[in-house]
């Protein structure tokens, strides 16, 4: 009985996070904006500038959707939905928020983790390793998670998240068919 209440509470929290993150906001990151103001998000893709990190933490929500025409199945790829708040007072700059995502490394503020590594951080002429860690793509699109984060003075970033297998109510976050 308690497990059912916990499941409903988690589903309600994820739904609330999605609704808050998808509320309409003013668009500020179109390429013309970057060219006109000189406020580019990327140094070299996928590396983010300080402005790009600020944008990702406060205004970013993205989802990659893939449709398999043979299996006639659609699924989410890397997905990161955020709800964020920004507090500035005198010399204090504090960003805090929460994210719902399906890849433990997709929420990285510097875009330096495995979710952004392939094919950008690998060589086209070297052999790939035969073994890798689980975080190196093994959990991507197989889990669903919620995290809370803090970014203080645009230099110290702390994030705490919990993940579970993306099945049953969370299967929308999973690549492939629910088993």
LINBEL-V53323 format. One record per backbone hydrogen bond with DSSP energy under -1.0 kcal/mol. CO is the residue of the C=O (numbers start at 1). NH is the residue of the N-H. If there is no record, write none. Layout:
CO:NH / CO:NH
This chain:
1:5 / 2:6 / 3:7 / 4:8 / 5:9 / 6:10 / 7:11 / 8:12 / 9:13 / 10:14 / 11:15 / 12:16 / 13:17 / 14:18 / 15:19 / 16:20 / 17:21 / 18:22 / 20:23 / 30:34 / 31:35 / 32:36 / 33:37 / 34:38 / 38:40 / 41:49 / 44:47 / 47:43 / 49:53 / 50:54 / 51:55 / 52:56 / 53:57 / 54:58 / 55:59 / 62:80 / 64:77 / 66:75 / 68:72 / 68:73 / 73:68 / 75:66 / 78:64 / 79:102 / 80:62 / 81:100 / 83:98 / 85:96 / 87:94 / 89:92 / 92:89 / 93:153 / 94:87 / 95:151 / 96:85 / 97:149 / 98:83 / 99:147 / 100:81 / 101:145 / 102:141 / 103:106 / 105:108 / 113:116 / 114:117 / 117:121 / 134:138 / 135:137 / 139:142 / 141:175 / 142:166 / 144:164 / 145:101 / 146:162 / 147:99 / 148:160 / 149:97 / 150:158 / 151:95 / 152:155 / 152:156 / 156:152 / 158:150 / 160:148 / 162:146 / 164:144 / 165:167 / 167:170 / 168:171 / 170:173 / 171:174
